[in-house]
Every structure is written in C-alpha cells, then in structure tokens.
Amino acid sequence: MKGCLKPEAAKAKSDSGNFLSDIISISDFTRAYIEKALDEAGRMEKASRESKAKMLVNTIVASLFFEPSTRTRLSFETAAQNLGARVIGFADAGATSTQKGESLSDTIHMVERYADIIVMRHFIEGAARRAAEVSRVPVINAGDGSNQHPSQTLVDLYTIRKSFGKIDGIRIVMAGDLKYGRTVHSLMYALSRFSGVTVYLVSPESLRMPRHIIEDTKATLRIHETSNLEKFLPEADILYATRIQKERFPDEIEYRKVKNAYIVTPQVLAKGKRGLKVMHPLPRVNEVSPEVDETGAALYFEQAGNGIPVREALLFLMLAGKMKGGSA
C-alpha cells in the first residue's frame, strides 16, 4: 500500500533553545543540532552500562512499527533498555486495532497516554509528521515510506565521522535505489549542512534521486549523476550501497529490470581509491557480495552497531525534559 499524508517540510529549525521536540525529518536539523547529537552519541558509546542504566528510569518508550524492521527497532529498544526505560509497542500492525479500522490519529492519541515518547515506523509518507502534529509526547520517525529516516542518517554520519575523523569535504558515492531509498534522501539533506561535500549519484535511469532533493541541496553539495558504478570510485572515500526495494515498486516487471543493476564485489572495489569504505543501511540482498565482508572496506556491520549509541543519545536528549519543549 502506497500513500502520502502530507508533503515533507524542508525548513531547518533554529540553533537556539532546546533540542528538537520531535525528530521527523533530517531537514529539521541544523548543523549544530547534528553535531550535538553526534557528540552525545560519542559520550554514550564511551560510558559504562552501569552509568547509563538510570538515565531514563521510570520512563516508557512506545515502539510502534507498522512496517518490518530489524536493526532500527532492535537498536531503539536496546538503547531504551540500556538507559533504564521500559518499552511497550508492537512489531506487527496486523495484531493491532488498525486492522479494525482505527485511524493513525486515534492510535497516537491512545499511545500518548501510555508512554513518554513514541518511536514510529510507517509505510505511508508523512505519517510521522501527522503523528507529531497530534501527539502530546515526542515522536521519532523511524522511517516513513520512501520519504525519510532521520535516525539512520545520524547513524550514518556518526559512522563517517568515526572512520574519517570528519564529515566536511567527504566524497561519497550513493548507489542503487535512489528514488525510493529513504536513507539516501535523508543523507543528502544532512550532508548539505556540511561544507565541501561531493556526492556521486549512481542509479538506473528509473531510480534516480528525486529532482526536488537535488534542487534543495545543490547550493551546498557538489553533485554528479551517472549510471556507471565504477566511474567515480577512484575519487570517492565512501561507497554507500542501497538495496533495490522490491516492496516499493508498483510494478514487479519494473523491479525485475533493475534488481541486479549493481553488485559490489572485491573486484569492483579494487578499481576504487585506496582506503575506500563501503556502507549500507541493511538489509542487503545481493548488491554487496559477502566476500566484501572480509575486506578492510566493509563498514556496514559497524554502522549497524553504531545505531545503539546514536539512538541512546536521541532518546536521552529528547526525554531529559520529560515533555515536548522541555529542556534537554
């Protein structure tokens, strides 16, 4: 089922005042907010489990996943438990009252009375924005359709900064499904907050990055487009591979035409610059060969692990005030 509740806002919030009341779009983040979140994640990663165990004691995190997830759901729930919070929610919307016709707004109005914060993944674009509009407690967008995935983007940026010591000036190839890939959509907006970043967009013609995202970010990003995976590898620091998402295609015939468009192998990586790293939001199908796992280029499992300190940081920064608009 495809749909859209409301177009995404592309306006960043002010650097002044408290941390964000909701995390819906990476476009709401200024560079200062991004760096605050990454710095806090670094502190969380270094902190002992004992020192974190009471940070969010007596708080409840609602984990509402209307769409399948492994890494995002488990890392948010692990992060919450590491900080002493309790977790309620569901991973199968088929077992909820939405199957009886309950609206998203009614679901949120109900859950806000049970929890201090809502982490939600939904298959409809704009669902997270709608949830935030009606909720009295903070909402974190854990992915809404093919729109955005802001917490994954912060994980990606944290991984880049840990590996390269910086984000400014990075050169990154984004390859695969750039049309439906919410992780690359969010990453484009986030990278546009930094300086001197070059992005090489590699995709089949039918899966190109949406034009409005390129228009929104071209003032600060150096953007190149191609269908040739190997063309810019000699210049890139990172190859960010994405899965061709069968579930997003309205026509399976169209999916079959492009499903094997790019396959990253050690032989492909050998054509890149020395030190080239491979990132992937996962899950993968066949776009990154398992042989890449054993090379020094693979960053994707470390990237997945970084989800815990980053999401610990987000939960702490948002829940420290205990309510929307509270100081962090």
N, C-alpha and C positions, 0 to 999 in steps of 0.2 A: 504493500500500500504506500503510495506516494502522496505528498501533500505539503502545504506550507501555510502556517498560521499567520505569520507576519514577517515582512522583509527585515533583514538584519540592519541594525543601526551601525554606522561606521564612525561614530564620534567617540573620541577618547575622552575620558573623564579627567578632571583637574588633578594636578600633582599634590594639591594642598589637602589637608584634612585627613580623614581616616582611610583605612584600606577599603577596597570596594565592598559595597553591601551585598552584591551578587556577582557571580562570575559567569557571564553568559556568552560574551564574545571577547576574543583577544583584542578586538578593536577598542574595547573599553579601557585597555591598559596603556598607560603612558610608559615610557622607558623607565621612569622612576619606580613605578609600580612593579614592573617586570623584575628590575634589579632587587627590589625589596623582597619579592617572593623568592628569587634565586638565592639571595643571601640567607634568608631564613631557612631554606632547604639545606643549605650547607651546614648551618648550625644543627639542624635536626639530624643530619647524617652523622655528625661527629658526636652527638650527645648519646649518653648511655640509655638503655631501655629503662633503667630504674629512674633516671632523672626526668624522663618524659611521661612516665606512667600515670601521673596525677594532673597533667596539664589541662585535660578536658574531662576530669572526673565529674560525674553527675550530669553529663550532657548526653543527648541522644542524637545520633545521625541516622536519618532515613535514607536508605539506598533504594531508589526506585528505577529499575531497569526494565523498560518496555521493549528493549531490543537486546539481543545476545551480547555478552561481553565476558571476557576472562580477565585480562590484565587490569583494565580500568576499574571494574567492580571489586576485584580482589585486593588491588592496591589501596583503593579508598577505604575498604573495610578493614584491612590490616592497619592502615595509617590511623584510623579512628580508634581501634582497639589498642594500638601502641601508646596512644595519648590518654588512655583511660576512659574513653567514651564507649557507650553501648550502641549497637547497630540494630536497626529494625529495617524491614523492607521486603522486597521480592526481586527475583531474577527471572520470573516468568509471568508476564502480564496476563497470560491465559488463565491464571489462577486467581485473578482479582476481579473486582466489580466492574472493571472496564468492559468485561465480556457481557455484562448485563446492560450495558449502555451508559454507564456513568461517565460524565464528561471529565476532561482533564482538570478543569477548574474545580469541580467538586472533589476530585481526588486530592488536589493540593489543599483545598480548604480543610479537608479531613486530616491529612497528614500533618499539617502545620500545628495541629493541636496535640500531636503525639511526639514531635521531635523539635530539636533546636536548630537543625539545618537539614536541607534536602539536597541530595546528590541525585541527579536525574539524567538518564539516557532515554531518548525517544526517537522514533523513526520518522517523525514529521518535523520538517524545518520550521523553526520559530516556536516550537513547543516550549523550550526552556525560557525564552523571553516571556511567553504567556504565563508560565508558572511563576516567574519572578514578579510579574505585574500583580498577581492576585495573592501571593504568599506574604504572610507577616513575618516569616523567618527567612534567612538567607537561602538562596538557591545556587547550586553549582551545576553548570551544564557539562554533563559527561558525554556529550555528543548528541546533536540533533539532526537526524537525517544526513544529507550530504552537505550540511551548512558549516558548522564549526565544532572544534573540540579543543577548547582553550587550555584545559589542564594537561592534555597531551602535548600541546605546544610548549608549555612551561617545562615539561619533562625533556622535550627535545632541546630546548635552549640550555637547560641545565647540563645535559649530556655534552653539548657542543662546548660550553664554557669549561667543563671539567677536562675535556680532551684536548682542547686547543688553547685554553687559558684566556680566551676572548671570544666575542661574537662579532665585534666590529671588524670589517674587512674580510669576513669569511666568504669563501666561494663554494656554492652548493649546487649540485645537480639534483633536481626533483624529477623522478622518472616514473612513468606508469599512468595510473588513472588520476589525472589532474582535474578532470571535470567533476567527478563525484567524490573525490577524496577530501573529506573534511579536515584531515590533519594537515595537508599541504595548503589548504585555504587559510587556516589559522596561522600556519607558519609564515606564509607570505606577509600577512599583516604584522606579525610580531617582528620579523626581520626588518620591516620597513621602519621600525623605531630606532634602528642602529645605523651606523654610518659605514659607507664604503662596501656594502654587501653586494655581491654579484650572484644572481640566481639564473641557472640554466634550466629551462623548462623543456623536458623531453617527453613526448607522448605521441600516440597516433593522432591523426587529424581529428577524429571523432571524440577524443578525450582531452582536448586542450584545456588549459586553465581558463576558467570563465573570464571573459573580457573585462567585466566590471572590476574584478580583483586586480587585474593588471593595471587598469586605469587608476585605481585607488592607490596603488603602491609604486608606480613608475617614477614618481618625483624623487624618491629616495633610493630605490633599488635599481641596480643595473640588470636589466632583464634581457635574456636571449631565448628564443624559441627554436626548437628543431625536433625532428622525428628520429634523429640519429643518436643512439645512446652513447656511442664512443666518441662523438665529435668533440665534446668539451671535457672529457675525463682528464686529459693531460694538464688542464688548468685548474681542476676542482680539488678542494680539500675534502669534500663530503659527497657521497652518492646517497641520496635519500630515496630509497626504492619504495614503491607502494603497490599494493595488490590491485589487480583488476577486479572490481567488486561486482560479482555476478548479481547480487541481490539488488543493486541499484538500477540495473538495466531494465527498461520496459519491454525490450525485445531480446530474447535469448539468441536469436540469429546474429544480432549485432555484437553481443558478448562473445560469441564463438569466433568472430572475425578478428578480435583483438586480444583474446585471453592469453596468448603466448607471444605478445608483441616484444617483450623484453625479458631476458633471463640473464641474471648476473652470475657469472662464473669466475673462478680464479683467472681464467684466460682473458676474460673481459677486463678484469681489474689490472692485469699486467700491462694494459695499454694506458692506464692512468698514471698520474704523478706519484712519486714515492711518498708514502705516508697517507695515501687516500684511505678514508674510512667509510664504511657502509653502515647506514642507519635504516631502520624500518620500524614503523609503528606496530607491526604484527597484528593479526596473524599473517603468515605468508602461505602461499600455495606452492608455486614453482618459480616465482620471479627472482628468488635468490637461492642459488644452489646450496645444498647442505655442505658442500665442500668449502664454501666460503667461511663456514663456522670455524674451521681450523686454521684460518689465516689470521694474521695480525690486523686485518682490516675490519673484522666484524665488531660492531658496537651495539647491535640491536638487543642482545640479552642484557648487557649492562644498562642500556637505555630503558628496558622494561623494569629492571631493578631500581632505577632512579625514580620510578613512579612513587615509591613509598615515601622517601624524604620530601619530595615535592608536594605530595598530597597531605602529608603531615603538616607542612608549612601552611598550605592553603586553609586547612581546617582550623589550625591554631589562630592564624591571622584573622579569620572571619568570626570565629567563635569566642575570641577573647573578650569581646564586648557583650556577648550573650544575646544580642538582638540586632536587627537591621539598624545601621547607622551608629552602632556602638563603637567606642574607640578600640583600636587593636593594639 
